[in-house]
Amino acid sequence: MPSREEASIQRAETLLSQAQLAQDSSLKRSIERANQALKISKEIDDISTTAQAHFLLGKLTRQARQNKSSRHHFLTASAIFERLSDTENYILSYAGYINALVKDKQLNQADEAISILVPLAFQYGEDFPIASTLIAKGDYHFALSQHSIAVVQYLMAIEYLTAPESDIKNRKARTLVRIAEAYKRLENREETAEYYEKALAIYTDLNEIKSMARTFNTLAEAQRYLGNLVLALDYALQSLALHGQIDDAEGRAKALMGAGIIYRHIGRYEQSLKHVHQAHKYYKKVNNATGIAKTSNQIGHIYFRLQQFDQARSFYMLSISLPEEKVEPKTLATALRESAIIDWNKGNYASATLLAKKADDIYRDSNDKAKQSKTQRILANIKRDENNVSSALNYYRESLALATEIESDVYQIKTLIPLAAMLIDTNMEEAVRLLKSALTLARENGHKAYTLESYRYLRLAEKTKGNLAVSLQYAEQEIALSKVIQEDINNNELALEKAKLHSLRLEIELETLREKNKLDKLELARKNNEIEIAQQATTISELELTKNRYASVALALLLAVCLILILLIYRRFIVSKQRNQELGYLATRDPLTNCFNRRVLFDLMKRDFARNPQSEDYCVIMIDIDYFKSINDSYGHTVGDSVLRGVANTLQSCVRQNDVVARFGGEEFCIVLPDTSSHQAMRIAENMRETIQVCRFDDIAITCSLGVTSIRFNATTPSELIDQADLALFKSKSLGRNQVTLWSDALARVQD
């Protein structure tokens, strides 16, 4: 019979084995078992098992993204292994410690640790410890954005990961993924796809379903960047099919968004919205602000493609209204930039300028010169359309300088052409020089559309100069290239149609596969349980009938004919109903501003209060135009009405689709923000105040005062909530107007 100490050692070793086995199915349970093993080994002073427990906990807590704990466990394990003269495990645990330092951005300490570990690993001479050390060094350079150096380290590590064991193969696959990620940041799309494919081959060989599913998704993205949309969609759908077999909600959400983006690129917008909306719902369910913002932006992109610009802007505004600290800066900047483009196209130049400048500030802070070049070009376009020539030229020149600095030929071309176009009337010599530079870059990079645009402006410039022969040459080149471009357009349209047809075929094949899986499961169940044969045979027959798609199509056509007859019969009824809806719409609106009227505002709020909105999720903003009476007195009521309409349009452009904008009376407006915290409401209100401040209405500059309140301040009726917002508005006025104030108990006490 084993002694008590031997039994404890066996118990600790069993717990460690259970922890290792459980790490894929339940990370929490795995960490609990490893901690139990650590506690037992410490009680009996078994330092070898203690070291193993710390080492495993280092890996498990790293997987759980608990970097501080991971760093502690790896460092403790390495110290014990060093005392035990276990060089291999010392190297492996110290490499894990370096990895934790890199994840915590403690790069100076990581550099010092690497300088200690690398010579020791090569002196020890065993393959896996050397590979682990090189991978840690690669991660260090990756964190420093030295991606080319990181690739070299990872490739060296691959040479030492040749053993046939599954854990070595798995480590090799993960290293191949890191190489692909490094090439992705280097914008080397071909190498990115190649190394993702190599990693996928290993995961497939190991039957690692979760890793296969995620790699299929990243590979789909890589092929999309390469323009291989059919192959990209194939990979994306395979990723989704695999995610249907496992519990990986986050990975599935990413795969849904990836598939949605590809569907958008091939023009299947309904499918695109369907997939991205599903991802959006998941991120809202888990309250992941980063995911909400990214999917909101993607939905905005889809609506932009559909030219439903108000819908697109409402989703971009959703990203903008999220807590800034929870949204990735580049995601927020994208929402600001795209909203600016929409406002510019609608002629809302003041709002477009404000949004573009905010995006530019983010890009400047992150030193993203490519995106800076883009926002400077957007600002130039806005100023050009405002006829502010000097500002437009300055922005174009800044955009060109940034594009030249980062050696982006495309961004240089995009700026050179509009800059030259502006200079044709004032500085013909510089304009022609810029256009020739654009033409050279466009030809070198095979950008036919920009080559054509360069020809067009050069033709006009030479004609203006009186060089008719040269102008005619450019005209001939323009005509010849136009024919080539039209052929390319036709070919691209054909390729897109083929991609659409291929996507439909893939969907049908996946549906057929699902039906086959159902049939296979039923067949297996029939063999295992003879009693249920009749019932299962009936179900199988029903599933077989679903394959008869021709019958379904015929039935659909028959139903369509019936629907047409019904529509003809009830046409007059529908026309009457539409008229009634129009009258109902007019009854809910303020005729001057097209905002909801006060009666509808209270009806909507009463309905919302009846549903018991949760605290932190329902806000009201009261807005008053400062010194509006003086506008009526000085310019007349016609101008005053124009100002009211302009302010109403601006307020409606600053809110989301489900928000309510109502004219409360006179120059006062009320805005209801469902599902909005007080922090978000203050950001929306401040955006309104800034936008109105820089706008001009009938060439009149105005400002507004705003009061904000939230249902978390214990209002029990719509009237109480509006009264709170009104008190906050009064406070803004008393502080000098053109301010935003959030209601507090202190305001109520002052009023009393």
Stockholm file with secondary structure:
# STOCKHOLM 1.0

chainA/1-752         MPSREEASIQRAETLLSQAQLAQDSSLKRSIERANQALKISKEIDDISTTAQAHFLLGKLTRQARQNKSSRHHFLTASAIFERLSDTENYILSYAGYINALVKDKQLNQADEAISILVPLAFQYGEDFPIASTLIAKGDYHFALSQHSIAVVQYLMAIEYLTAPESDIKNRKARTLVRIAEAYKRLENREETAEYYEKALAIYTDLNEIKSMARTFNTLAEAQRYLGNLVLALDYALQSLALHGQIDDAEGRAKALMGAGIIYRHIGRYEQSLKHVHQAHKYYKKVNNATGIAKTSNQIGHIYFRLQQFDQARSFYMLSISLPEEKVEPKTLATALRESAIIDWNKGNYASATLLAKKADDIYRDSNDKAKQSKTQRILANIKRDENNVSSALNYYRESLALATEIESDVYQIKTLIPLAAMLIDTNMEEAVRLLKSALTLARENGHKAYTLESYRYLRLAEKTKGNLAVSLQYAEQEIALSKVIQEDINNNELALEKAKLHSLRLEIELETLREKNKLDKLELARKNNEIEIAQQATTISELELTKNRYASVALALLLAVCLILILLIYRRFIVSKQRNQELGYLATRDPLTNCFNRRVLFDLMKRDFARNPQSEDYCVIMIDIDYFKSINDSYGHTVGDSVLRGVANTLQSCVRQNDVVARFGGEEFCIVLPDTSSHQAMRIAENMRETIQVCRFDDIAITCSLGVTSIRFNATTPSELIDQADLALFKSKSLGRNQVTLWSDALARVQD
#=GR chainA/1-752 SS CCCHHHHHHHHHHHHHHHHHHHTTTCHHHHHHHHHHHHHHHHHTTCHHHHHHHHHHHHHHHHHTTCHHHHHHHHHHHHHHHHHTTCHHHHHHHHHHHHHHHHHTTCHHHHHHHHHHHHHHHHHHCCHHHHHHHHHHHHHHHHHTTCHHHHHHHHHHHHTTCCCCSHHHHHHHHHHHHHHHHHHHHTTCHHHHHHHHHHHHHHHHHHTCHHHHHHHHHHHHHHHHHTTCHHHHHHHHHHHHHHHTTSCCHHHHHHHHHHHHHHHHHTTCHHHHHHHHHHHHHHHHHTTCHHHHHHHHHHHHHHHHHTTCHHHHHHHHHHHHHSCGGGSCHHHHHHHHHHHHHHHHHTTCHHHHHHHHHHHHHHHHHTTCHHHHHHHHHHHHHHHHHTTCHHHHHHHHHHHHHHHHHTTCHHHHHHHHHHHHHHHTTTCHHHHHHHHHHHHHHHHHTTCHHHHHHHHHHHHHHHHHHTCHHHHHHHHHHHHHHHHHHHHHHHHHHHHHHHHHHHHHHHHHHHHHHHHHHHHHHHHHHHHHCGGGHHHHHHHHHHHHHTTCHHHHHHHHHHHHHHHHHHHHHTHHHHHHHHHHHHHHHHHHBCTTTCSBCHHHHHHHHHHHHHTCCCTTSEEEEEEEETTHHHHHHHHCHHHHHHHHHHHHHHHHHTSCTTCEEEEEETTEEEEEEETCCHHHHHHHHHHHHHHHHHCEETTEECCEEEEEEEGGGCCCSHHHHHHHHHHHHHHHHHTTSSCEEECCHHHHHHHC
#=GC SS_cons         CCCHHHHHHHHHHHHHHHHHHHTTTCHHHHHHHHHHHHHHHHHTTCHHHHHHHHHHHHHHHHHTTCHHHHHHHHHHHHHHHHHTTCHHHHHHHHHHHHHHHHHTTCHHHHHHHHHHHHHHHHHHCCHHHHHHHHHHHHHHHHHTTCHHHHHHHHHHHHTTCCCCSHHHHHHHHHHHHHHHHHHHHTTCHHHHHHHHHHHHHHHHHHTCHHHHHHHHHHHHHHHHHTTCHHHHHHHHHHHHHHHTTSCCHHHHHHHHHHHHHHHHHTTCHHHHHHHHHHHHHHHHHTTCHHHHHHHHHHHHHHHHHTTCHHHHHHHHHHHHHSCGGGSCHHHHHHHHHHHHHHHHHTTCHHHHHHHHHHHHHHHHHTTCHHHHHHHHHHHHHHHHHTTCHHHHHHHHHHHHHHHHHTTCHHHHHHHHHHHHHHHTTTCHHHHHHHHHHHHHHHHHTTCHHHHHHHHHHHHHHHHHHTCHHHHHHHHHHHHHHHHHHHHHHHHHHHHHHHHHHHHHHHHHHHHHHHHHHHHHHHHHHHHHCGGGHHHHHHHHHHHHHTTCHHHHHHHHHHHHHHHHHHHHHTHHHHHHHHHHHHHHHHHHBCTTTCSBCHHHHHHHHHHHHHTCCCTTSEEEEEEEETTHHHHHHHHCHHHHHHHHHHHHHHHHHTSCTTCEEEEEETTEEEEEEETCCHHHHHHHHHHHHHHHHHCEETTEECCEEEEEEEGGGCCCSHHHHHHHHHHHHHHHHHTTSSCEEECCHHHHHHHC
//
